């Protein structure tokens, strides 16, 4: 099946994230943006139109929003009226970070790193997994486009689509109806 851009602008309500968790989410969004730009560039070099221009624009807006919020140096990042589509992008970026951390851990195990270091790296990976799980829902379909096929199955099998309770990294709350829209709506 051929990929088709899809963005659900339905509001999930207002969310807050710890700055620490959001820095990780931001890293994932930047990684996803890099992957998208790589494929857009390859398409141009091959004489085709860039296939992910809409996705790239959405990611740029999300990254800009996140950079502004993180620059405020507050302990909590508040996102009013986040949309389903934006949350799916946040999840996709976080799943990409999980993929990187799993690959690193596998490489370090194979090269014989000490068990205490590996254990701490495993804990770090578990924290990222908690953040990804807390985002709920499925990641944006774009993730499956930029991750090699053999890795997509691994991500799906390891992904948790339901939050397992509050981990302290984020605290969602729903406001009564809000008319205010943002980059995330």
N, C-alpha and C positions, 0 to 999 in steps of 0.2 A: 504494500500500500504506500502511495506517495504521500509525503508529509504535506500538510496544509496548515497555515497559520490559523490559530484559534485563540481568542482572548475573551474570557468571561468577565464583564465589568460589574457583575452583581457584587454589592458590598457585603463584606463579612462583618463589618462593624469596626470599632477602634481597637487597636492592639498596642501593647507596650512590650519592649524587649530590653533586656539588660544591654548596656553598651558592649559588654564583652561578647555576648551572643551575637549582637548585630555586626560587630567587626568581622566575625567569622562568616556571617551571611553575606556581608559586603565582599569579602574575599572570594566567595563562591560566585557572586554575580559578576565580578571582574574576570574570573576565570571563564565563565560561560560567555561573556562578551568577547574575550580573546579568541575562544574557539569559533564563535560565530563570524568574527572578522576574518579569521584565517580561511574559513570556507567561502565567505563572500569574495575574498581576494583570489582564491583558487578558481572560483567560477569565472571571475573577470578575466584572469589570465588565459583561461580555456576558451574565451569568446562568448561566454554566457552571461546573462544578467545575474547579479547577486541575488541569491534566493532568500536571504534572511534580513532584508532591509528593515522590515517592520519590527522584527525581533530585536535587531540591533538598536533601533530607536527607543524601544521600550526599556531595554537594558541600560542604555545611556541615561535615560530619565531616572530609573531606579537607583543607579550608581550615583548620579548627581544628588538626588534626594538624600541618600544614605551618607554621602560625604559631608553634606551640609549639616545633617543631624549629628554626625560623629564629631564634627569640628566644634560643636557647642560644648563638648566635654561634660555632658551631663551623664549621670549614672544610668539613665533610662532613656530609651528612644521611643517616642510616641508617634504612632501612625494613625491618623484619623481616617476612618472609612476605607480601609484596605479592601481591594477587590479580590475576587476569587482568582482572576488571572495573575495579578501581582503576587499573590501568595504562592501560586504555582511556580512562578519564576524564582521566588525566594527559596522554595523547596528544591527546585532543580539545581540552583547554585550550591546549596548546602549538600545535596547528594553528590555533586561533583567534588566538593572538598572531601567528603567521606571516601570517595573513590581514590583520591590522591593519597589520603592517609592510610588506607588499606594497602595500597601498592607500596608505600614507603615501609610500613611495618613488615610486610612480606619480604621485602628486599633486605631489611635490617636483620630479620630472623635468619635468612639464608646466609648472610655474611658473618653470623656468629656474634652479634651484639650481646652484651651481658643481660641476664634475665631481669635485673632490677630496672634497667633502662627500657627494655621491651615492655615490662609491666606498666611503667609510667606512660609509655606511648600508647599502650592498649587503653589505659584510663582516659587519655586525651581523646582517642577515637570514640570511646563510649560517650563522652560528653558531647561530641559533635553529633553522634547518633541520636542522643536525647533531644538536641536542638532540632534536628531534622524531623524527628518524630513529632515534636511539639507543633510543627507547622501544619500537620495534618494534611489530608488529601493527597492527591497525586502531584508529582512534579510536572512542570510544563513539558509538553511533548517534544519541545526543542532539545531536551536532554538526550533523548533517544537518537536524535539526528547527529549529534556531535560526539557521542560516545560510540566506540567500535561495537559492532553487533555482539561479539563474544563477551563483552563486558556488560552489556545491557541486561542480560539474564542474571548476572551476578548481583547487579544493583537491585533489580526487582526482587530477587530472593532475599536480599538482606534488608530491604526497605520496610519500614513500619509505617502504615498509613493511618494509624490511630494513636493519638497521644496516650501515654501511659501515666497520666497524672502530671501535675506541675512539678518541674524539676528545679524551679528557682531561677531558671534562665529567662523565663518570660511569663507574663501574666496577661492573658487576653481578657478583654472585657468588652461587652457590647454596649454601645451608647443607645439611648433612645434614638429616634430617627434624626439623622444629621443631613443637612443639605450641602454642607461643605465638601468639596471634592479636592483631591490632591493628585500628585503623580501616580499614586497607588490606586486611584479609583477608575 
